[in-house]
Amino acid sequence: MSHIATILLLGSGELGREFVISAKRLGARVIACDSYDDAPAMQLADGREVFSMLDGEALRAVAERHRPDFIVPEVEAIRTEVLAELEADGFNVVPTARATQLTMNRDGIRDLAADELGLVTSRYRYAESLDEVLTAAEHVGLPCVIKPVMSSSGKGQSTVRDPGDLEAAWTYAAENMRGDRRRVIVEQFVDFDYEITLLTVRHAGGVSFCPPIGHRQERGDYRESWQPAAMTDAAIGAAQAMARRVVDELGGHGLFGVEFFVKGEEVIFSELSPRPHDTGMVTLVSQDLTEFDLHARAILGLPLPDDIRARASASAVILADRESDDFGFEGLADAMAEGADLRIFGKPMTRSYRRMGVALASGPDTDAARAAASSAAAKVRIAYR
């Protein structure tokens, strides 16, 4: 056997693509899966499978055919009950089937954090109809945030400040839900100073943390991130303590993207993803071992460094503004002329606000790095033919 393990990767977007690179560098064989052909990770993997991961029979058939050592989810829309069945049959689901079931849906992880672990969260309620949205908004108060319990990259998320906008927010969320669950979370708008992602790695040697990542969002989706984010020692300690509690409760090995709001010294749990996080793209330039390297090492049972450090760095996304399957990129040389780096994701189709690449830069401090990354991203143009 020429490889150390076979990995079945469920989801083949840009995060999956970078994970494939990291896993293959360590000698793993990767089968990349997605609902469309030629997805970014498929272009680099050892094999590919095209099917809807909400099709439980197809998911089981693919797992049985490849008999992977590890099943690694990278997207939210997966028939998670089938993952639980596969785990019961002896397959190794990363980090665990229970973790995927709880975190693929915002209601599962929020209830775990707030009700079972007692972590600090915003006020929230769930709704499955417009009437329930109206009732939930009365409970949490305005402004509030409405988002599907299952979605990715901020799709379907909106902030409501006026009661007259609640119906439009419900419609927008319902139209952008992933999977087949028509349910939203209505939560208190947190007037935070800033928000962070704390990349937390659970591995054979314990739990390790990356320096916090700051990020800015638009339309509920990440636009830029930077590392290390400025935080007090007390705030970092509080975030790490909460992250450790929740990942230990979820179990298994792998990297988790744990999101927090920070208001002064108060740290408020927001969400968790049991896999590399989009804001963690900055680690492609900021850390010696990227979030994808750390995820691969943890999964494969390989050691992690005792101290994970970060250079002052930033990432800024490159967005499409229309739908097309015939396009190219211009301005790459100009974008890289002053030292920035680029990752073009290799997606076969553009659409409005779709991430097509990312610019990466380091600097003497995060402000300089952010300016450099944003300048580089602005110089890349998508040429539609």
RABELPE-V218759 format. One line per field, one symbol per residue. psi: psi as a letter, one per 40 degrees, with the letter a starting at -180 (. if undefined). burial: # if it has 24 or more other C-alpha atoms within 12 Angstrom, else .. A space follows every 50 residues. Layout:
BEGIN
psi->???
burial->???
END
This chain:
BEGIN
psi->heidihhhhghfaddddddddddddeeihhhhiieiifidddeeidiihh iheegddddddddddefidhhhieidgigdddddddddeeihhhdidddd ddeehdddddddddddefihiiiiiiieidddddddddddiiiihhiidh iifehehihhehdeedddddddddeeiiafhgiihhihhhgidiiihhhh hhadeahiiiiihiihiifeihdiiihiihiidddddddddddddddddd aaiahhhhhiihhbehhhhcihhfiiiddeddedddidhiddddddddde fiiiidhhihihiiihihiieihiegiahieddddedfeiiihhdfheii ihehheaiihiiadidddddddddddddehhhhh.
burial->....####################.#.########.############## ####....##.##..###################.##...########## ##############....############..##.##..########### ##########.....#..######.####.##########...####### ###..###########....###########...##.###########.# ############...######################.############ ..##...#############........#..#..##...########### ..###########..##.##############...
END
